[in-house]
Amino acid sequence: MKISKQASRDGKSLFQSCRVNGILDENKVRQAVKAVLDGKPRGYKAVLSQLVRLVKLDFARRDARVESAHILDSAMQGKIQQDLAKIYGPGLNIAYSQNPSLLGGVRIQVGSDVYDGSVKARLHLLEQSF
């Protein structure tokens, strides 16, 4: 569905009003959706679809997946958590997993951002250079 500029702006404004200290408040989102559905202003479906898109992006930005070749000790997990909090702010949900195919190093994915410091990625880059 194509969204008009006004509906896009309204959805973004609605999304910003649902944030508290930089973190999305689920109760405010529910209240905003209910208010829009009750009022049914012109173009409300487009506004709600924009709001849903922004909420999905925010949830994806709040999920971090850390893969390593070996199980990380608690000190290393704490360091990674601190570094990610500096970049992405508080409220990250971090999931740690072991992936032996990485051979070594760490691969971190937060939303659409990927930080790949694994041996497997370096070997792939080396292979591409030949």
Beta strands, then each sheet from edge to edge (+ up, - down):
strand 1: 19-20
strand 2: 23-24
strand 3: 63-68
strand 4: 93-98
strand 5: 106-110
strand 6: 113-116
sheet 1: 1+ 2-
sheet 2: 4+ 3+ 5- 6+
end
